[in-house]
Amino acid sequence: MDIIQLAEQYHALERVDGNGDTFRRRARILQSMWRTEQGYQPGTHRGRPLGSRLPMPWAEQTLANYLTPTIQRVVRDEVLESAERGRLFGRPRIFDDLLSSQPLCFNLFGELRRDLDACTAVMSEMTDGRIRRVTRLAFEYSPGRGDDRYTGDRSAFDVYVEYEGQGSTRGFLGIEVKYHEDLKGVAADHRSRYDVVAEEMGCFRGDARDRLLCQPLQQVWRDHLLAGSLLARREFSEGCFVFLHPAAIGTVPMRWRATPPA
């Protein structure tokens, strides 16, 4: 069975995924397979079944897009019951879209949000011991939306980690998470504040500026600037911007090919 036939079998053949054997097509098939194995019904798109989507409002009521009860509790606290203003969670895709990057954030970091000791162990290992103790993990975080001390816009980190480093250092990680998005939408209006922060940071090549002002790079650049502006305030002795994304998916596991949708 080729990949097109497999996509058709799992209600996962979408024109937007491109032609042939693409990363997004494989991701959609794998998510559709996972949904089938859980016994969940597919959601719909324009009146037809879509295997990589869950039905609403059931998806919001059950939070079935999230992998553990702990992660589901974090989503209830952060998305459904939070009184914090300004955070942008895309609805309904945060509940029903198995390919959305926002649910991926919670599935990756939700358990760590409730267990900072475990978060410390993970982050310390990933940084060769540079991080001694994680003190905070937050979702959709900005130090000041619309605040000209930073980028003056509504940019936010998908995931934000504060930590104590070796010695007396205090640092942060600002993490942007992407799943399959191509970032080819319309770029946001440029702000002069971006140029000021970029000059202060001193890490962007002058001949690359025109490309940084346009998609697909602009959103990532703005998040990088947010990290730089946070460092410039000297609130931290160190900090890092992280662009987190999956490696390209290899072949679809052979053992799944004989498993038809329920």
Order of alpha helices (4+ residues) and beta strands (2+ residues): alpha-alpha-beta-beta-alpha-alpha-alpha-alpha-alpha-beta-beta-beta-alpha-alpha-alpha-beta
